[in-house]
Every structure is written in structure tokens, then in C-alpha cells.
Amino acid sequence: MRKLFSAIAAIALSSQATAWADTVAGDSIGVGVALASGMRNVAKGGVPIDRAIIDRQLARTSGKVWLFLGTNSMPGSVPVGDVRAIISFAHARNLTLVWVGPPCMNKSRRFGRYVPRFDAGLSAVVTAAGTRYVSLNHAEHCSLPRLPDGVHFTSPGYHAIWNLVRK
């Protein structure tokens, strides 16, 4: 874990940070993207799809929020009630929420084989609630530079993720 935080800190130091009005919330993938993009960060490592945790993060935001969330909720089924509650909370606070799902992973990694099914289910629930969903389960994301854990990205990887999802 110490190596992960050191790598994420290196991203912050190597980043050409830009002031953004947007905020990043969610899990450690969000932390890396926030550091790489220079956006305000309320994301934390190890966060699953849990309405209480995410509602506390969203309560500290306004405007547009990029919610990187789902990686720590696999394996298993999509927690539909929590997803809907998070979206309802964001809408009640007049937030513009963009939900970014879990990244593709090498299928030999612990959760890699679960990503396609989980991503499809999460996308269906999020979009049915009228919220934009960005999938990171595409070939262009799979080839981005990663840390040895196979889940988290290097600084260039997080910069690339941000450039791909913000379109």
C-alpha cells in the first residue's frame, strides 16, 4: 500500500496541474485522476459503492463531479440500491454527476474476469437513472501504463484516462 501512495504522490509531482472547477470523488482510481488533472479531490483509496461513504464525499462538492467508482465492489453484483441512492443524493444537491466505472484489468488478476459483467450492469443502472456513465472497460484503456498491481495506473496512465473520459 505504501508503494501505491508513493506512486500516486509521484503523479502529483509530475503533473502539470491545471485549475479545474470540477471535483473528483470515489476510489483510488479517482485519486490518481485528480492528481494527474489538477482537479479538486475528495476521493479516497479502497472505497466501494456505498451510499454513506459516497454521500459524505458528495456533500463536500458542488458543480460537476467525476465519480470514479466500482473497482472495490467486485466481485459480486452491482449494489443497485446504493447506486440509485448515490445518484438521487447527487441530483438533490444539483450536482452534475459523471460516473466512471472500473478499469479493465488483466483477466489473470484477482478481479479482472469480473470487470466486463460488472461494468455492463453498473452502466445499465446508472444510465437508467439518467446519469452519464463512462466505461473504462475498453481496449484503449487496457493498454495504458500500469503499476505492478495491474489495477492502478502510472502518471502517464492517469493523464491518459483523464484525457479519454473528459471528452
ChimeraX attribute file (.defattr): number of C-alpha atoms within 10 A of each C-alpha:
attribute: neighborCount
match mode: 1-to-1
recipient: residues
	/A:1	7
	/A:2	7
	/A:3	10
	/A:4	17
	/A:5	14
	/A:6	11
	/A:7	18
	/A:8	24
	/A:9	17
	/A:10	16
	/A:11	24
	/A:12	20
	/A:13	13
	/A:14	13
	/A:15	18
	/A:16	12
	/A:17	14
	/A:18	10
	/A:19	9
	/A:20	11
	/A:21	12
	/A:22	17
	/A:23	23
	/A:24	30
	/A:25	29
	/A:26	30
	/A:27	24
	/A:28	23
	/A:29	30
	/A:30	25
	/A:31	26
	/A:32	32
	/A:33	29
	/A:34	28
	/A:35	25
	/A:36	29
	/A:37	24
	/A:38	20
	/A:39	20
	/A:40	18
	/A:41	22
	/A:42	22
	/A:43	26
	/A:44	19
	/A:45	16
	/A:46	13
	/A:47	20
	/A:48	18
	/A:49	23
	/A:50	18
	/A:51	19
	/A:52	12
	/A:53	14
	/A:54	27
	/A:55	17
	/A:56	11
	/A:57	18
	/A:58	25
	/A:59	13
	/A:60	11
	/A:61	19
	/A:62	16
	/A:63	13
	/A:64	16
	/A:65	24
	/A:66	26
	/A:67	25
	/A:68	26
	/A:69	27
	/A:70	27
	/A:71	27
	/A:72	15
	/A:73	18
	/A:74	19
	/A:75	16
	/A:76	9
	/A:77	12
	/A:78	20
	/A:79	17
	/A:80	15
	/A:81	12
	/A:82	15
	/A:83	21
	/A:84	16
	/A:85	16
	/A:86	22
	/A:87	23
	/A:88	15
	/A:89	17
	/A:90	23
	/A:91	14
	/A:92	9
	/A:93	14
	/A:94	12
	/A:95	18
	/A:96	17
	/A:97	24
	/A:98	20
	/A:99	24
	/A:100	24
	/A:101	24
	/A:102	25
	/A:103	25
	/A:104	25
	/A:105	25
	/A:106	15
	/A:107	12
	/A:108	9
	/A:109	12
	/A:110	14
	/A:111	17
	/A:112	18
	/A:113	16
	/A:114	18
	/A:115	23
	/A:116	18
	/A:117	14
	/A:118	21
	/A:119	24
	/A:120	14
	/A:121	15
	/A:122	25
	/A:123	21
	/A:124	13
	/A:125	18
	/A:126	22
	/A:127	13
	/A:128	11
	/A:129	13
	/A:130	11
	/A:131	17
	/A:132	15
	/A:133	21
	/A:134	22
	/A:135	18
	/A:136	22
	/A:137	17
	/A:138	11
	/A:139	9
	/A:140	12
	/A:141	17
	/A:142	16
	/A:143	12
	/A:144	16
	/A:145	16
	/A:146	17
	/A:147	14
	/A:148	11
	/A:149	11
	/A:150	17
	/A:151	20
	/A:152	21
	/A:153	25
	/A:154	20
	/A:155	25
	/A:156	16
	/A:157	21
	/A:158	27
	/A:159	21
	/A:160	19
	/A:161	22
	/A:162	17
	/A:163	12
	/A:164	13
	/A:165	14
	/A:166	9
	/A:167	6
